Amino acid sequence: MADVIADLPTLIRTYQDVIEVFVLVFLTLLASWVASRILNRLERRFADTHNIYDDALIFAARKPLTWLILLLGLSHAAEIAGRDTDVEVFELIPPLRALGVIILVAMFAWRAVRFVEERIVTGEYGDKEVDATTATAIGKLLRLSILITAVITAAQTLGFSIAGLLAMGGVGGIAIGFAARDLLANFFGALMIYMDRPFAVGEWIRSPEREIEGVVEEIGWRLTRIRTFDRRPLYVPNAIFTQISVENPSRMENRRIMETIGVRYADVDALPKILEDVRTMLREHPEIAQDRIQLVNFNGFGASSLDFLLMVFTRTTVWADFHAIKEDVLFRVAGIIAKHGGEIAFPTRTLHVDSIQGLHSMDSEAPLAPTRPADESSAQTDDSVQGGVRG
């Protein structure tokens, strides 16, 4: 009985600890449930405002806030349960709790940046056009900053010396720089793309120096993914773009129709009227850019044609529409040539020969040749005819 009375304070303390842990766990779960309900109501209310930032706040806070409440409540409950014990594992609770808080805060910022980046690119929250490449670059830089800040803060919390880490990083930076030259070159190549903006996601690019042509799908920190026109993915290191010239047809203002058309030499008298009608047709064509130069001029004497140059620009830059317009222009030119009785020339050769009748009269006045075998006579006749044709 005396032992029971002696252990009574310890038992009461133990029961108090159990009750405190139970109450704390219950309140933690209740607070987590209440926070989830509040976030749901705020989400429905903010949905009416159509503001990207309050929606990003709710989206980013949903999981981290719930987990933060559970982390704080359960860690304190674990401290209460182990405060009268000598188990060393309970000494790890404060630093682990601090580490968890840092991770959850970084997770909140990461999710908010990601939400804003994705919605801005798609234009879901406004009619203002935002460059996808710029938005992606800023988003990546912000997320990288969040990650570096979280790592440094976590290292400081766990007792590591930040000054020592920075000093070690400075000493090893040279070795790492030499070992990762290509990686760093690609990284700075990506920065140059983001700063100079020679192309953006969704644009058609090509390089006259390399076999690179297609539509840009993604600009990463190391590689740029291009979808070629035969639907194959092409991965190009970003450092390549600092060494080559890149053509961006997506940013052209017009497309050019440039053709050399030839008519027969027999149509030389009709050629001035043909050229004038072609010029009139182009000035009245609704799809031809009238603020650009238009050239329709007799250009030279070809081997079998009188050639004239046609050069105009279309209003559209769409590839398929351009070819439809070019087809219509060429058909109209062909119709104009036919209207004036002309024809489009094709490679021909005219052979001029002497009169065969004159050749026979010359042979009748010549003395008879000695009799020869039939085969030799036939061969001589063939040679005579051929010689007359050549003459």
Protein Blocks (a to p, Z undefined) as FASTA:
>chain_A
ZZmmmmmmmmmmmmmmmmmmmmmmmmmmmmmmmmmmmmmmmmmmmmmnopaklmmmmmmm
mmmmmmmmmmmmmmmmmmmmmmmpcbfklmmmmmmmmmmmmmmmmmmmmmmmmmmmmmmm
nomnocbdcdfklmmmmmmmmmmmmmmmmmmmmmmmnopafklmmmmmmmmmmmmmmmmm
mmmmmmmmmmmmmmnomacehiacddfkbccddddfbdcfkbccdddfkopacdddfklm
mmbccddfklpfbdcddddddddfklmmmmmmmmmmmmmmmmmpmkbcfkbccddddfbd
cfkbccdddddddfbfcfklmmmmmmmmmmmmmmmmmmnopacdddddddddddfklmmm
mmmmpccdddddfklmmmmmmmmmmmmmmZZ
